[in-house]
């Protein structure tokens, strides 16, 4: 559990959670207008070594909307979110 350690966010709010090398980021736009939200994750801040794996993004209904393989655990994403909406980003390390 990190909350905001190693997480940078612009244009909205976000929280970061970790478990056994996996990373979960919930990015939200709490405003009344659509917004571009940018997140950046840096695991080195909490002492983790860089890893390779898959980053997937999910909409509020749990539908996968993006998947990147051979991604780094230090990743950045920018997404346009409707008012009061969210996007979930999940990093899963290679086994």
KEKE-3310 file (N, C-alpha, C; in steps of 0.2 Angstrom, whole numbers, plus 5000, padded with zeros to 4 digits):
npx = (5004:5004:4998:5001:5015:5028:5020:5015:5003:4993:4980:4970:4965:4973:4977:4988:4992:5001:5007:5016:5025:5015:5006:4993:4984:4972:4965:4956:4944:4938:4931:4918:4919:4925:4942:4960:4970:4985:4996:5011:5021:5034:5042:5055:5055:5050:5059:5059:5065:5067:5055:5048:5033:5016:5005:4988:4973:4957:4940:4927:4917:4924:4929:4942:4952:4964:4980:4997:5011:5027:5030:5037:5039:5040:5030:5020:5005:4992:4976:4960:4947:4929:4918:4918:4923:4933:4948:4956:4973:4983:4998:5006:5019:5031:5031)
npy = (4994:5010:5023:5038:5038:5038:5042:5053:5065:5074:5086:5079:5067:5054:5037:5025:5008:4994:4977:4963:4966:4969:4983:4995:5008:5021:5032:5048:5060:5072:5083:5094:5095:5088:5081:5081:5069:5065:5053:5047:5034:5029:5017:5016:5025:5019:5010:4999:4988:4991:4983:4972:4970:4969:4982:4987:4995:5000:5003:5012:5001:4990:4985:4981:4993:4996:4988:4985:4976:4970:4981:4994:4994:5007:5018:5029:5037:5046:5051:5056:5060:5059:5070:5067:5054:5039:5030:5014:5008:4994:4986:4972:4961:4951:4934)
npz = (5000:4995:4993:4989:4987:4976:4965:4953:4949:4937:4933:4939:4952:4960:4966:4973:4974:4980:4978:4980:4969:4960:4953:4956:4950:4953:4944:4944:4939:4948:4945:4937:4924:4909:4909:4906:4912:4919:4924:4933:4937:4949:4954:4960:4970:4982:4984:4975:4962:4945:4934:4921:4913:4911:4907:4910:4906:4913:4912:4921:4921:4922:4910:4899:4892:4886:4883:4886:4883:4888:4896:4907:4925:4929:4924:4913:4909:4900:4900:4894:4904:4908:4917:4935:4933:4931:4929:4929:4931:4929:4933:4930:4934:4925:4926)
capx = (5000:5008:4994:5004:5022:5030:5015:5014:4997:4991:4974:4965:4967:4975:4980:4992:4992:5006:5007:5021:5027:5010:5004:4986:4983:4965:4965:4949:4942:4932:4928:4912:4920:4930:4949:4965:4973:4992:4999:5017:5023:5041:5044:5061:5054:5049:5065:5058:5069:5063:5053:5045:5027:5010:5000:4982:4969:4950:4935:4923:4913:4929:4931:4949:4952:4971:4985:5003:5015:5034:5030:5041:5035:5039:5026:5016:4999:4988:4969:4954:4941:4923:4917:4916:4924:4939:4952:4961:4978:4986:5004:5007:5026:5031:5033)
capy = (5000:5016:5029:5043:5038:5036:5043:5060:5066:5081:5087:5075:5064:5047:5034:5020:5002:4989:4970:4958:4968:4972:4990:4997:5015:5023:5040:5050:5067:5074:5089:5094:5096:5083:5084:5076:5067:5062:5049:5044:5029:5028:5012:5017:5030:5015:5005:4993:4987:4991:4976:4972:4966:4971:4987:4986:5000:4998:5009:5011:4995:4984:4983:4983:4998:4997:4984:4986:4971:4972:4988:4995:4996:5014:5020:5035:5037:5052:5049:5061:5057:5063:5073:5062:5047:5036:5024:5010:5005:4989:4983:4965:4959:4945:4929)
capz = (5000:4995:4993:4984:4987:4970:4961:4951:4945:4935:4930:4943:4958:4959:4972:4971:4978:4978:4981:4977:4962:4956:4955:4954:4951:4952:4942:4944:4938:4952:4943:4934:4917:4906:4910:4904:4918:4918:4930:4932:4943:4949:4960:4964:4976:4987:4984:4971:4956:4939:4932:4915:4913:4907:4910:4907:4909:4913:4913:4927:4921:4922:4903:4897:4886:4884:4886:4884:4885:4889:4899:4913:4931:4930:4918:4912:4905:4900:4898:4895:4908:4909:4924:4940:4930:4933:4925:4933:4928:4933:4931:4932:4932:4922:4931)
cpx = (5004:5004:4996:5011:5024:5025:5015:5007:4996:4984:4968:4968:4969:4978:4983:4993:4997:5005:5011:5023:5022:5008:4997:4986:4976:4966:4958:4949:4937:4929:4921:4913:4925:4937:4954:4969:4980:4994:5006:5019:5030:5042:5050:5060:5053:5054:5064:5063:5064:5061:5049:5039:5022:5006:4994:4978:4961:4946:4931:4919:4918:4931:4938:4949:4959:4975:4991:5008:5022:5034:5035:5036:5035:5036:5022:5010:4995:4981:4964:4949:4935:4923:4915:4917:4931:4942:4956:4966:4981:4992:5005:5014:5026:5033:5040)
cpy = (5006:5023:5034:5042:5035:5038:5051:5060:5073:5081:5083:5073:5057:5044:5027:5014:4997:4982:4965:4960:4971:4979:4992:5004:5017:5030:5042:5058:5068:5080:5088:5095:5090:5086:5078:5075:5063:5059:5047:5040:5028:5023:5013:5021:5025:5009:4999:4994:4988:4984:4977:4968:4969:4977:4987:4992:4998:5004:5007:5004:4989:4982:4985:4987:4999:4991:4985:4980:4974:4979:4988:4996:5003:5016:5027:5034:5044:5050:5055:5057:5062:5066:5067:5055:5045:5031:5021:5007:5000:4987:4977:4963:4952:4940:4926)
cpz = (5000:4995:4987:4983:4980:4964:4960:4947:4943:4932:4934:4949:4956:4966:4969:4976:4976:4981:4977:4970:4958:4958:4952:4955:4949:4950:4942:4942:4942:4950:4939:4926:4915:4908:4908:4910:4916:4924:4928:4938:4943:4955:4963:4970:4982:4988:4980:4965:4950:4936:4925:4916:4909:4910:4906:4910:4908:4915:4919:4927:4921:4915:4902:4891:4883:4887:4882:4887:4885:4891:4905:4919:4932:4923:4918:4908:4906:4897:4899:4898:4908:4916:4928:4937:4933:4928:4930:4929:4932:4929:4934:4930:4929:4927:4931)
residu = (UNK:UNK:UNK:UNK:UNK:UNK:UNK:UNK:UNK:UNK:UNK:UNK:UNK:UNK:UNK:UNK:UNK:UNK:UNK:UNK:UNK:UNK:UNK:UNK:UNK:UNK:UNK:UNK:UNK:UNK:UNK:UNK:UNK:UNK:UNK:UNK:UNK:UNK:UNK:UNK:UNK:UNK:UNK:UNK:UNK:UNK:UNK:UNK:UNK:UNK:UNK:UNK:UNK:UNK:UNK:UNK:UNK:UNK:UNK:UNK:UNK:UNK:UNK:UNK:UNK:UNK:UNK:UNK:UNK:UNK:UNK:UNK:UNK:UNK:UNK:UNK:UNK:UNK:UNK:UNK:UNK:UNK:UNK:UNK:UNK:UNK:UNK:UNK:UNK:UNK:UNK:UNK:UNK:UNK:UNK)
# end
